[in-house]
Amino acid sequence: MKKFFTLVIFLFSVISWSQTKVEGVVVDENDDPIAFANVMFKNSTEGIITNDNGRFYLESDNTYKVLVVSLLGYTSQEIELPKSTNYNLTIKLVEGEELGEVVLYAGKQSKKNNPAIDILRKVWAKKRQNGLYKFDQYAFDKYEKIEFDLNTIDSTIIKSRLFKGMEFIFDHTDTSSVTGKTYLPMFINESFYKVFGDNKLKKEKEELLGNKNSGFNTNQTVIAYVNDLYSEYNIYDNYLQLFDKSFVSPLSKAGIDTYNYVLTDSTYRDNKWCYKIVYYPRRKNELTFKGQFWVNDTTYAVKEIDMQATKSANINWVKEMYIEQEYEVVNDSVFLLKRDYMLTDFSLNKKEKSRGVYGRRTTIYDNHVFDDEKPKSFYDKKIDPFNPVVYEREDEFWEKNRLEVLNEDEKGIYKMLDTLTTVPKFKQLYKAAEVLASGYFEFDKLNFDYGPLYSTYGYNPAEGLRTRIGGRTYKTANDQLRLQGYTAYGLKDHKFKYGFSAKWLIDRKNRIIISAGTRRDVEQIGVNLTNTNDVLGRSFASSALFTAGANDKLTNINLTTAGVEFEVFKNFKVRGGGSFRTMRSALPDDFSLSYADPGEPGGVADVTRQFETYVTLDYKPGRETIGYGVERRDQNDDYVHLFLNYSLGVKGILDSDFDYEKVQFYYRKPWMVGGFGRLQTIVEAGKIYGEVPLSLLNVVPGNQTYFSIFNTFPNLNFYEFVTDTYASVHLEHNFNGRLFSRIPLIRDLNLRELVGLRGVWGDLSDKNRALNAPANILLIAPSDKIYWEYSFGVGNIFKVFRIDFNFRGNYFDMPDARKFSVTGSFGFEF
């Protein structure tokens, strides 16, 4: 949702000019819309297919006087175009055309004896022999232009109070060449790269040489969103990863079961004889496209391809998505991607007249060089993540390296947007969007942010109603030093709590960071198995006003920590440090952390004091980040995460109570399972060597809230299972509507089905049981058999809600065991 709010405020697009524009709808004799009808300018190869609602928009730089509309099985219509711009046409097709030798391609097509599928099989066989794959090494220039626009501009929005004082921006409106809607450019970003690759080493390196933004030159949030939104894809892959979804590629081997294919034409394209194949989905509500592609008759390389996402595709906030790729013929056997264009119409709903935001990316590839071998060290060498020169290129650099020249309207956008950012009202709108996205209110002159606003109020049984204020130093997203702090007050216990942390990036190249912090607060320990020393992390003790069962197992914790970390190579961090913590029960009448201590009066201690030193290895292969300061923002979430921690507790230092060793392992991996959705997996294991009190043992994470929280057990109460040795697995698969799309009536709701399976095994030594005998809590570990749960969920309810039905698999005889629970969550996802 944070990204979506940012998107709604900062928009933009390319201005195009053409000589013939036509827009309308194709219907049958009953005035019902006709999908997949062919709309072409007469005596040309320029055309489009009508969408699910029979609508079309077609534009050309050439002048045409006649439009041809056809669908075999209907009588073709030739429509005279009296003007260069013709909107709101209604074209009626009548059934009954004599087909003769022409093949009918309305509806489902046969998979047998289909020449289009025969050609497609040859495309599969040749795909690893085409393009860049034909060479051992390659290099090329890459120019990328990303733009956002506010679309469906009319007199209502122009006269609205929202734009009062900013009317000058409407001098820059234009019409989309794909949808025919009027739009207003609001943001543009240009980038120029040098790309190097080695197919033998399976290495690729992309070096950013220039970056230019309109109006928001230092806004890393906008840049991060743009980069995250438009991920790379290859049409030859079986599945295209767009908006965290797996769309079936029309060139996929799975395409035969997903698409209808029809061979409709063959002709020369750039002096190469090519076949034209039209494709459209076999079923509704699946993540599919419709469109056409041209294939060369000898290399079976794709020369051109158009892909338009079907409106019934189960994807939120995207009304239209259109992709167009052109390939350059280098010689008789080499076809290289020359131009990649993608247009997305973001909107709250898919109604034809709804307003939204265009996001469009244009990528141009040129100046290819092949078989220039470079050593492996060239690809492994680190690149400075932020070179100021890259973001301060002069006009001469862009005039030389723009692979697609800006037209006059696009040049004017820079001036208009630079002016817009000086308008006070726009600054206010911009700041409001930033507050919604970040949760912080920024005081520019003080270089200070107040927040997070969403943590201002909370509740738990120990503190009652809780108020919190806090903030952070913030000049830019790339600050080398970040200070954060907060204070909170409980209206029931009448106690102040506080937290403070400092992080300083002292070496940007190797990302050497020193950090320290302290925290005194009420905490819900045992919400995760793998420990961290984040003193300002989320306080689960104050996360929910309503809980399942008594949420009284809370701890007063006083934690101080210090550490240093450095990046050995990209995404591999080593961190070391130490911490000292004091822990006692926040509700001693209901929850005891007492343990046996012969040195205390009565032989029982209620407070744990412990010094601990630690070393962690943290590896996230495949992660992409934005920024170069002490804090960086992830661009993607599909990377693997490996984490290994070794901790050593030392008795006597600062009056610490225990000697022990602790080893913990964490593994997270998301899997895109083709067209069957996304599987999230987490594996954890750990062991404590030595005797420790309950406050230092590993608690299997329960969930007594009514919220769905991954990597917890929703039918476990807090402290239901306690271990010193454990192994845990969590699996959750989101089918993204794959199953519901096959069920009539339900499929139109665009619901998404989820299934979950989770289990944990653990043990607790006799010595640890004896040490913690004074505690008034029954210590049980799932050692006799693996504890497990399963769940079924329905997501995308009204596009924002999710409900999970959770079932306990065993250990039904545990005290207050919950056999079944219902949890839910709220969020904005594509």
C-alpha positions in Angstrom: 0.0 0.0 0.0 2.9 2.4 0.7 4.1 1.9 -2.8 0.6 2.4 -4.2 0.1 5.7 -2.4 3.4 6.9 -3.8 2.3 5.9 -7.3 -1.0 7.8 -7.1 0.7 11.1 -6.3 3.7 10.8 -8.6 2.7 9.9 -12.1 3.8 10.4 -15.7 4.2 9.4 -19.5 5.5 9.8 -23.1 3.8 12.3 -25.4 3.1 11.0 -28.9 1.8 12.5 -32.1 0.2 10.7 -34.9 -1.8 11.3 -38.1 -4.6 8.7 -37.7 -6.5 7.8 -34.5 -9.6 5.7 -34.2 -11.4 4.4 -31.1 -14.6 2.5 -30.6 -16.4 -0.8 -29.9 -17.3 -3.8 -32.0 -20.7 -5.5 -31.4 -22.9 -8.2 -32.9 -26.5 -8.0 -34.0 -27.7 -8.0 -30.4 -25.4 -5.2 -29.5 -23.2 -7.6 -27.4 -19.5 -6.8 -27.5 -17.3 -9.0 -29.7 -13.9 -9.9 -28.2 -10.8 -10.7 -30.2 -12.1 -9.1 -33.5 -9.4 -7.9 -35.9 -9.3 -4.1 -36.4 -6.8 -3.0 -39.1 -6.1 0.0 -41.3 -6.8 -1.1 -44.9 -3.8 -2.2 -47.0 -1.5 -2.2 -44.0 -0.2 -4.6 -41.3 -1.1 -2.1 -38.6 -3.9 -3.5 -36.4 -5.1 -4.5 -33.0 -7.5 -7.1 -31.5 -10.6 -5.9 -29.5 -10.5 -6.4 -25.8 -12.8 -8.5 -23.6 -15.4 -5.7 -23.9 -15.1 -5.3 -27.6 -13.3 -2.0 -27.4 -10.3 -0.9 -29.4 -8.0 2.0 -29.9 -5.7 2.2 -32.9 -3.2 4.9 -33.9 -0.7 5.3 -36.7 1.9 7.9 -37.8 0.6 7.3 -41.4 -2.7 8.6 -42.9 -5.4 6.1 -43.5 -8.9 6.6 -44.8 -10.5 3.1 -44.3 -10.7 0.8 -41.3 -11.3 -3.0 -41.8 -13.0 -4.9 -39.0 -13.3 -8.7 -39.2 -13.8 -11.9 -37.4 -14.1 -15.0 -39.4 -17.6 -16.3 -39.0 -18.9 -12.7 -39.4 -19.2 -10.4 -42.4 -16.2 -8.0 -42.6 -16.9 -4.3 -42.4 -15.0 -1.5 -44.1 -15.4 1.8 -42.3 -14.7 5.2 -43.9 -12.6 7.5 -41.8 -13.7 11.1 -42.7 -11.2 12.7 -40.2 -7.8 11.9 -38.9 -9.3 11.5 -35.4 -12.4 9.3 -35.1 -13.7 8.5 -31.6 -16.7 6.7 -30.2 -17.3 4.4 -33.2 -19.8 1.6 -32.9 -19.2 -1.1 -35.5 -21.7 -3.9 -35.9 -20.7 -7.3 -37.4 -23.3 -9.7 -38.8 -22.9 -13.5 -38.7 -22.9 -15.4 -42.0 -19.6 -14.8 -43.9 -18.8 -17.5 -46.4 -15.6 -19.0 -45.2 -14.4 -20.9 -48.3 -10.9 -22.1 -47.6 -10.2 -19.8 -44.7 -9.9 -21.4 -41.2 -12.4 -20.2 -38.6 -10.6 -19.0 -35.4 -13.3 -17.9 -33.2 -13.5 -19.9 -29.9 -11.4 -22.8 -28.9 -8.8 -24.1 -31.4 -7.7 -27.7 -31.9 -4.3 -28.7 -30.5 -3.9 -31.3 -33.3 -3.0 -30.5 -36.9 -2.7 -26.9 -36.0 0.1 -25.2 -38.1 0.5 -22.4 -35.5 1.4 -24.9 -32.8 3.8 -26.7 -35.2 5.6 -23.4 -35.6 5.5 -22.8 -31.9 7.3 -26.1 -31.2 10.1 -25.0 -33.5 10.3 -21.7 -31.6 10.9 -23.8 -28.4 13.6 -25.9 -30.1 15.5 -22.8 -31.3 15.1 -20.4 -28.4 18.5 -21.3 -26.9 20.2 -20.7 -30.2 18.8 -17.3 -30.9 19.9 -13.8 -29.9 22.5 -13.3 -27.2 22.7 -17.1 -26.6 24.5 -17.5 -29.9 27.7 -15.9 -28.5 30.1 -16.7 -25.7 30.3 -13.1 -24.6 28.2 -10.0 -25.3 28.0 -6.3 -24.5 25.5 -3.6 -25.4 24.2 -0.2 -24.5 20.8 0.1 -22.7 18.6 3.2 -22.5 15.5 3.1 -20.3 12.8 5.7 -20.0 10.1 5.2 -17.3 7.1 7.5 -17.2 3.9 8.0 -15.1 0.8 9.9 -16.2 -2.6 10.8 -14.7 -5.1 9.5 -17.2 -8.7 10.2 -18.3 -8.2 13.9 -18.1 -11.5 15.8 -18.7 -13.1 19.1 -17.8 -14.2 17.8 -14.4 -10.7 17.1 -13.2 -9.3 20.2 -14.8 -11.7 22.4 -12.9 -11.4 20.5 -9.6 -10.1 22.3 -6.5 -7.3 19.7 -6.3 -5.5 21.4 -9.2 -6.4 25.0 -8.3 -3.2 27.0 -8.8 -1.6 24.3 -11.0 -3.8 24.7 -14.1 -0.7 25.3 -16.3 0.1 21.5 -16.1 -2.9 20.8 -18.4 -1.1 22.4 -21.3 0.9 19.2 -21.6 -2.0 16.7 -21.9 -1.9 14.2 -24.8 -3.6 11.0 -26.0 -2.4 7.5 -25.5 -1.5 5.5 -28.6 -2.8 2.3 -27.0 -5.9 3.2 -25.1 -7.0 6.5 -26.6 -7.3 8.2 -23.3 -6.1 11.7 -22.5 -3.3 11.8 -20.0 -1.2 14.2 -18.0 2.5 13.5 -17.6 3.7 13.7 -14.0 7.0 11.9 -13.7 9.9 10.8 -16.0 13.1 8.9 -15.3 15.9 8.2 -17.8 18.8 5.8 -17.3 21.7 4.7 -19.4 23.6 1.5 -18.8 26.5 -0.5 -20.2 25.7 -4.2 -20.0 28.3 -7.1 -20.2 27.6 -10.8 -20.2 29.3 -14.1 -20.4 27.2 -17.2 -21.4 30.0 -19.6 -20.4 30.4 -18.1 -17.0 26.7 -17.4 -16.7 27.5 -13.9 -15.4 26.1 -10.5 -16.3 27.1 -7.1 -15.1 25.1 -3.9 -15.5 26.8 -0.6 -15.0 24.7 2.6 -14.5 26.4 5.5 -16.3 23.6 8.1 -16.1 20.3 8.7 -14.4 18.0 11.7 -14.7 14.6 12.4 -13.0 12.1 15.2 -13.4 11.3 17.0 -10.3 12.3 14.3 -7.8 16.1 14.0 -8.4 16.9 12.9 -4.8 13.7 10.9 -4.1 15.0 7.4 -3.6 11.5 6.2 -2.6 10.1 7.0 -6.1 13.1 5.5 -7.8 12.9 2.3 -5.7 9.2 2.0 -6.5 9.8 2.4 -10.2 12.6 -0.2 -10.3 10.6 -2.6 -8.2 7.5 -2.2 -10.4 9.2 -2.9 -13.7 11.2 -6.1 -13.3 13.0 -7.7 -16.2 11.4 -10.5 -18.2 12.2 -12.7 -21.2 9.3 -13.6 -23.5 11.0 -17.0 -24.2 10.6 -18.0 -20.6 7.6 -20.2 -19.7 6.4 -17.7 -17.2 6.8 -14.0 -17.0 7.1 -12.5 -13.5 5.1 -9.3 -13.5 3.7 -7.6 -10.3 4.7 -10.6 -8.2 2.5 -12.9 -10.4 3.4 -15.6 -12.9 1.8 -14.9 -16.3 1.9 -17.7 -18.8 4.1 -16.6 -21.7 2.5 -17.0 -25.2 5.8 -18.7 -26.2 5.6 -21.1 -23.2 5.5 -24.9 -23.5 2.5 -24.6 -21.2 0.9 -22.3 -23.7 -0.8 -25.1 -25.6 -3.1 -25.8 -22.7 -3.5 -22.1 -21.9 -3.9 -20.3 -25.3 -5.7 -20.8 -28.6 -3.2 -20.2 -31.5 -4.1 -19.4 -35.1 -1.8 -18.9 -38.1 -3.3 -16.0 -39.9 -0.8 -14.5 -42.3 2.7 -14.7 -43.7 4.7 -11.8 -45.3 8.0 -10.0 -45.3 9.0 -8.1 -42.2 12.2 -6.1 -42.7 13.1 -8.4 -45.7 12.5 -11.5 -43.6 9.7 -13.9 -44.4 7.6 -14.3 -41.2 4.5 -16.0 -40.0 1.9 -14.1 -38.1 0.2 -16.0 -35.2 -2.7 -14.7 -33.2 -3.3 -16.1 -29.7 -5.9 -15.6 -27.0 -6.7 -17.4 -23.7 -8.7 -20.6 -23.5 -10.2 -19.6 -20.1 -11.1 -16.5 -18.2 -9.6 -15.3 -14.9 -6.1 -16.8 -15.5 -2.9 -14.8 -15.7 -2.8 -14.7 -19.5 -2.4 -12.4 -22.5 -3.9 -12.0 -25.9 -2.2 -10.6 -29.0 -0.1 -11.6 -31.9 3.6 -12.4 -32.8 5.6 -12.7 -36.0 8.1 -15.6 -36.4 10.9 -15.9 -38.9 10.5 -18.9 -41.2 14.1 -20.2 -41.0 15.5 -19.3 -37.6 12.1 -19.4 -35.8 13.1 -16.3 -33.9 10.4 -13.9 -32.9 10.5 -10.7 -35.0 7.7 -8.8 -33.2 5.3 -9.6 -30.4 2.3 -7.8 -28.8 0.9 -8.9 -25.5 -2.2 -7.4 -23.8 -3.3 -8.8 -20.4 -6.9 -9.9 -20.4 -9.2 -7.9 -18.3 -10.4 -11.0 -16.5 -6.8 -11.8 -15.3 -6.7 -12.1 -11.5 -4.6 -9.0 -10.8 -5.5 -6.0 -8.7 -5.2 -2.3 -9.4 -4.2 -3.0 -13.0 -6.9 -2.2 -15.6 -4.8 -2.6 -18.7 -1.3 -4.0 -19.4 0.3 -3.9 -22.8 3.7 -5.1 -23.9 5.3 -4.7 -27.3 8.7 -6.0 -28.4 10.6 -5.4 -31.6 13.7 -7.5 -32.7 16.4 -6.3 -35.0 17.8 -8.5 -37.8 21.6 -8.4 -37.4 22.2 -11.0 -40.1 20.5 -14.1 -41.6 20.6 -16.0 -38.3 20.8 -13.4 -35.5 17.7 -11.5 -34.1 18.3 -9.2 -31.2 15.8 -7.4 -29.0 15.8 -3.7 -30.1 12.9 -2.1 -28.4 10.8 -3.2 -25.4 7.7 -1.1 -24.5 5.3 -1.7 -21.6 2.2 0.3 -20.7 0.2 -0.3 -17.5 -3.0 1.4 -16.5 -3.3 1.4 -12.7 -6.8 2.0 -11.4 -8.9 1.3 -8.4 -11.3 -0.6 -10.6 -11.6 -2.0 -14.2 -14.5 0.1 -15.3 -14.0 1.6 -18.7 -14.3 5.3 -17.6 -12.4 5.0 -14.3 -9.4 7.4 -13.8 -6.0 6.0 -13.0 -2.3 6.2 -13.6 -0.4 5.2 -16.6 3.0 3.7 -16.0 5.1 3.0 -19.1 8.6 1.8 -19.7 10.5 2.1 -22.9 13.8 0.2 -23.2 16.2 0.5 -26.2 19.1 -1.8 -26.9 22.0 -0.9 -29.3 25.7 -1.0 -30.1 26.2 -4.8 -29.5 29.7 -6.2 -29.3 30.2 -10.0 -29.2 32.9 -12.4 -28.1 35.0 -9.8 -26.2 36.1 -12.1 -23.3 36.7 -10.6 -19.9 38.0 -12.3 -16.8 35.7 -13.6 -14.0 37.1 -10.9 -11.7 35.6 -8.2 -14.0 32.1 -9.5 -13.2 32.8 -10.0 -9.5 34.3 -6.5 -8.9 32.1 -4.3 -6.8 30.5 -1.2 -8.4 30.0 1.9 -6.3 26.2 1.8 -5.6 26.1 5.6 -5.8 28.4 7.7 -7.8 27.2 11.3 -7.7 28.4 12.0 -11.2 25.9 9.4 -12.5 23.0 11.6 -11.2 24.5 14.9 -12.4 25.1 14.3 -16.0 25.0 17.3 -18.3 22.7 17.7 -21.3 25.6 16.8 -23.6 25.8 13.3 -22.1 22.1 12.7 -22.7 22.2 14.0 -26.3 25.0 11.5 -27.0 23.6 8.5 -25.2 19.8 8.7 -25.6 19.1 5.8 -27.9 15.6 7.2 -28.5 15.4 11.0 -29.0 12.9 12.9 -26.9 10.3 14.8 -28.9 9.5 18.4 -28.2 6.6 17.6 -25.9 8.8 15.3 -23.8 11.5 17.9 -23.5 8.8 20.3 -22.2 7.8 17.9 -19.5 11.1 18.4 -17.7 10.5 22.1 -17.5 6.8 21.7 -16.5 7.6 19.2 -13.7 10.5 21.2 -12.4 8.1 24.2 -12.1 5.4 22.1 -10.5 7.7 21.1 -7.6 8.0 24.8 -6.6 4.2 25.2 -6.3 3.2 25.3 -2.6 0.0 23.3 -3.1 1.9 20.5 -4.9 4.5 20.4 -2.1 1.6 19.8 0.4 0.2 17.0 -1.7 3.6 15.5 -2.0 4.2 15.6 1.7 0.9 14.1 2.5 1.7 11.1 0.2 5.1 10.7 1.9 3.5 10.6 5.3 1.0 7.9 4.2 3.8 5.9 2.6 6.4 6.1 5.3 4.4 6.6 8.5 6.7 9.6 9.4 6.0 13.3 9.3 9.1 15.2 8.1 10.4 18.5 9.5 12.7 19.5 6.6 14.5 22.4 8.3 15.3 20.2 11.3 16.3 17.1 9.3 14.0 15.2 11.6 11.1 12.9 11.1 8.4 12.3 13.7 6.9 8.8 14.0 6.1 6.1 13.2 2.6 7.5 13.5 1.0 4.0 13.4 2.7 3.2 16.7 1.2 6.1 18.7 -1.3 4.0 20.6 -1.3 0.4 21.8 -2.6 -1.8 24.5 -1.5 -4.8 26.7 -2.6 -6.2 30.1 0.6 -4.9 31.8 0.5 -1.3 30.6 -3.1 -0.9 29.8 -3.6 1.8 27.2 -0.1 2.9 26.0 1.0 6.1 24.2 4.2 6.4 22.3 6.1 9.3 20.6 9.3 9.0 18.7 11.4 10.1 15.7 14.5 9.8 13.7 17.2 12.0 12.2 16.5 12.2 8.5 18.2 14.4 5.9 17.9 12.1 2.9 17.3 8.3 2.5 21.1 8.0 2.0 22.2 9.4 5.4 25.5 7.9 6.7 24.3 8.3 10.3 20.8 7.5 11.6 19.7 8.2 15.2 16.3 6.9 16.3 14.4 7.0 19.6 11.1 6.9 21.4 9.4 7.1 24.7 6.2 5.5 25.8 3.9 5.6 28.9 1.5 3.0 30.2 -1.7 4.4 31.8 -2.1 1.3 34.0 1.5 0.7 35.3 2.3 4.4 35.3 5.8 3.7 34.0 7.8 5.4 31.2 9.6 3.2 28.7 12.2 4.3 26.1 14.4 3.2 23.3 17.3 4.7 21.4 19.6 3.4 18.6 22.4 4.8 16.5 23.8 3.4 13.3 26.8 4.8 11.4 28.1 3.8 8.0 31.9 4.4 8.3 32.9 2.7 5.0 30.5 2.8 2.1 32.5 0.5 -0.2 32.7 -2.4 2.3 29.5 -1.3 4.1 31.2 -1.2 7.5 28.5 -0.2 10.0 28.8 0.3 13.8 25.7 0.4 15.9 24.5 0.7 19.4 21.2 1.0 21.3 19.3 0.6 24.5 15.7 -0.3 25.2 13.6 -0.5 28.3 10.1 -1.8 27.6 7.4 -4.4 27.9 7.8 -7.2 25.4 6.1 -10.4 24.2 9.1 -12.8 24.1 8.6 -15.9 22.1 7.1 -14.5 18.9 9.9 -15.9 16.8 12.5 -18.7 17.1 15.5 -16.9 15.6 16.7 -14.1 17.9 17.7 -10.6 16.9 19.3 -7.7 18.8 17.2 -5.0 17.2 16.4 -2.7 20.1 13.8 -0.7 18.1 12.0 -3.7 16.6 8.3 -4.1 16.6 6.8 -4.5 20.1 4.4 -7.4 19.8 3.2 -6.8 23.3 1.2 -3.8 22.0 0.1 -5.1 18.7 -3.5 -6.1 19.3 -6.4 -4.8 21.4 -8.2 -8.1 21.1 -6.5 -11.5 21.8 -7.4 -15.1 21.9 -7.1 -16.2 25.5 -5.2 -14.5 28.2 -2.3 -12.5 26.8 -0.5 -12.2 30.2 2.9 -13.7 29.6 4.7 -10.5 29.1 8.3 -9.5 30.1 9.9 -6.3 31.3 13.2 -6.2 29.4 16.1 -3.8 29.6 18.4 -4.4 26.7 21.7 -2.7 25.6 23.6 -3.8 22.6 26.5 -2.8 20.4 27.9 -4.3 17.2 29.8 -3.9 14.0 29.0 -5.4 10.6 30.6 -5.4 7.1 29.7 -6.8 3.7 32.2 -9.4 2.5 30.7 -9.5 -0.9 27.3 -8.5 -2.3 24.5 -9.4 0.1 26.8 -11.4 2.4 27.2 -9.7 5.8 29.2 -10.6 8.8 28.1 -9.1 12.1 29.6 -9.3 15.6 28.8 -7.7 18.9 27.6 -8.0 22.4 24.5 -7.4 24.5 23.4 -7.2 28.1 19.8 -7.7 29.1 17.8 -7.8 32.3 14.5 -9.6 32.2 11.7 -10.1 34.7 8.0 -10.8 34.4 5.7 -7.8 33.7 2.8 -9.7 35.4 4.4 -11.8 38.1 1.0 -12.9 39.6 0.0 -14.5 36.4 3.4 -15.4 34.7 6.6 -16.4 36.4 10.1 -16.3 35.1 11.6 -17.6 38.4 14.4 -20.2 38.4 16.4 -22.1 40.9 19.4 -20.1 42.3 21.0 -21.3 45.5 22.7 -17.9 46.0 19.4 -16.1 46.4 17.3 -16.1 49.6 14.9 -18.9 49.4 16.9 -20.5 46.5 14.8 -18.8 43.8 15.6 -15.8 41.5 13.0 -13.7 39.6 15.4 -11.6 37.5 17.8 -12.8 34.8 20.9 -10.7 34.1 22.9 -11.8 31.1 25.8 -10.7 29.0 26.0 -12.3 25.5 28.4 -12.0 22.6 27.5 -13.1 19.1 28.6 -13.6 15.5 26.1 -13.8 12.6 26.4 -14.7 9.0 23.6 -13.2 6.8 23.4 -14.0 3.1 20.7 -12.9 0.7 21.6 -14.0 -2.8 19.6 -12.3 -5.5 18.5 -9.4 -3.4 18.5 -6.0 -5.1 18.6 -2.8 -3.1 18.2 0.9 -3.6 20.3 3.6 -1.9 23.8 3.7 -0.5 23.4 5.0 3.1 23.4 3.3 6.4 19.9 2.0 5.6 19.0 0.5 2.3 15.6 -0.4 0.8 14.9 -3.8 -0.8 13.7 -3.7 -4.4 12.5 -7.3 -4.5 11.3 -10.0 -2.2 11.9 -13.1 -4.2 15.4 -13.7 -2.9 16.7 -16.5 -0.7 17.7 -15.6 2.9 20.2 -17.7 4.9 21.1 -16.7 8.4 23.4 -18.4 10.9 24.0 -17.1 14.5 26.4 -18.2 17.2 25.9 -16.7 20.7 28.0 -17.1 23.8 26.7 -16.3 27.2 29.4 -15.5 29.7 28.7 -15.7 33.5 30.2 -13.0 35.7 30.6 -10.2 33.2 28.4 -7.4 34.5 27.1 -9.9 37.1 25.7 -12.2 34.4 24.1 -15.3 35.6 24.8 -18.1 33.1 27.3 -19.7 30.8 25.9 -21.2 27.6 26.3 -21.5 23.8 23.5 -21.0 21.3 23.5 -21.9 17.6 20.6 -20.9 15.3 19.9 -21.4 11.6 17.2 -19.7 9.4 16.4 -20.3 5.8 13.7 -18.6 3.7 12.9 -19.2 0.1 10.0 -18.0 -2.0 9.2 -20.3 -5.0 7.3 -19.2 -8.1 5.7 -22.5 -9.1 5.0 -21.8 -12.7 1.4 -20.9 -13.3 0.3 -22.5 -10.0 1.2 -19.5 -7.8 3.8 -18.8 -5.1 5.1 -21.0 -2.4 6.8 -19.5 0.7 9.1 -21.7 2.8 10.9 -21.1 6.1 13.1 -23.7 7.8 14.6 -23.0 11.3 16.8 -25.0 13.6 18.7 -24.3 16.8 20.2 -25.6 20.0 21.3 -24.3 23.3 24.3 -25.9 25.0 24.1 -25.4 28.8 21.4 -24.6 31.4 19.4 -21.4 31.0 16.2 -20.0 32.5 12.9 -19.7 30.8 13.6 -16.1 29.6 16.6 -17.4 27.5 15.0 -20.7 26.2 13.5 -21.0 22.7 9.8 -20.5 22.7 7.8 -22.0 19.8 6.0 -18.9 18.4 2.3 -18.9 19.1 -0.2 -16.4 17.9 -2.9 -15.2 20.2 -4.0 -12.4 18.0 -6.7 -12.5 15.3 -4.2 -11.6 12.6 -2.6 -14.0 10.1 1.1 -13.8 10.8 3.4 -16.1 8.8 6.0 -18.1 10.6 3.8 -18.4 13.7 1.5 -21.2 14.9 -2.0 -19.6 15.1 -3.5 -22.4 17.3 -0.7 -22.2 19.8 -0.8 -20.0 22.9 2.3 -18.1 24.0 4.7 -20.4 25.9 2.7 -23.5 25.1 5.9 -25.2 23.9 9.4 -24.3 25.2 12.6 -25.9 23.9 16.4 -25.8 24.0 16.6 -27.8 20.8 14.2 -27.3 17.9 13.6 -27.7 14.1 10.7 -26.0 12.4 9.2 -25.8 8.9 6.5 -23.4 7.6 5.0 -23.8 4.1 2.3 -21.5 2.6 1.2 -21.6 -1.0 -0.9 -19.0 -2.7 -2.5 -20.4 -5.9 -3.4 -16.8 -7.0 -6.9 -17.8 -8.0 -5.8 -20.8 -10.2 -8.5 -23.1 -8.7 -11.3 -20.6 -8.2 -10.9 -19.5 -11.8 -12.3 -22.9 -12.9 -15.5 -22.5 -10.8 -18.5 -20.6 -12.4 -20.0 -17.8 -10.3 -17.0 -17.8 -8.0 -14.4 -17.0 -10.6 -15.8 -13.5 -11.3 -15.0 -12.6 -7.6 -11.2 -12.9 -8.4 -10.6 -14.7 -5.0 -7.3 -16.4 -4.3 -6.9 -19.7 -2.5 -4.1 -20.3 0.1 -3.0 -23.5 1.9 -0.6 -23.7 4.8 1.3 -26.5 6.5 3.6 -26.0 9.5 5.3 -28.2 12.0 7.9 -28.1 14.8 9.9 -30.7 16.8 11.7 -29.7 19.9 13.3 -31.0 23.1 14.0 -29.8 26.6 16.7 -31.3 28.7 16.1 -32.6 32.3 18.6 -30.1 33.6 16.7 -27.2 32.1 13.4 -28.5 33.4 14.9 -28.7 36.9 16.4 -25.2 36.7 13.0 -23.7 35.8 11.0 -25.8 38.3 10.1 -22.7 40.4 8.3 -21.1 37.5 4.5 -21.3 37.6 4.3 -22.5 34.0 4.2 -26.0 32.7 7.3 -26.5 30.4 6.5 -28.8 27.5 8.4 -29.5 24.4 7.0 -31.3 21.3 9.5 -34.1 21.6 7.2 -37.2 21.5 6.0 -36.3 18.1 6.1 -33.3 15.7 3.5 -30.7 16.5 1.7 -29.6 13.2 -1.1 -27.5 11.9 -2.7 -26.8 8.6 -4.8 -24.0 7.2 -7.0 -23.0 4.3 -7.4 -19.4 3.3 -9.3 -17.2 1.0 -7.5 -14.0 -0.1 -8.3 -11.0 -2.2 -11.8 -10.5 -0.7 -12.8 -7.1 -2.0 -9.2 -6.9 -3.1 -7.9 -6.2 0.4 -9.0 -8.8 2.9 -7.8 -12.3 3.7 -9.3 -15.0 6.0 -7.5 -18.1 7.2 -9.1 -21.2 8.8 -6.5 -22.9 10.9 -6.7 -26.4 12.3 -4.5 -28.0 15.0 -3.1 -31.4 13.9 -2.3 -33.0 17.3 -1.5 -32.4 21.0 -5.2 -31.8 21.7 -4.8 -32.6 25.4 -2.6 -29.6 26.1 -4.0 -27.1 28.7 -6.4 -24.6 26.9 -5.6 -26.2 23.6 -7.2 -24.4 20.6 -8.2 -26.9 18.0 -9.4 -24.3 15.5 -9.0 -20.6 14.9 -9.9 -18.0 12.3 -7.4 -15.3 11.6 -7.3 -12.5 9.0 -5.3 -9.7 7.5 -5.6 -6.6 5.5 -3.3 -5.4 2.7 -2.9 -4.1 -0.8 -1.4 -6.5 -3.3 -1.4 -6.8 -7.0 
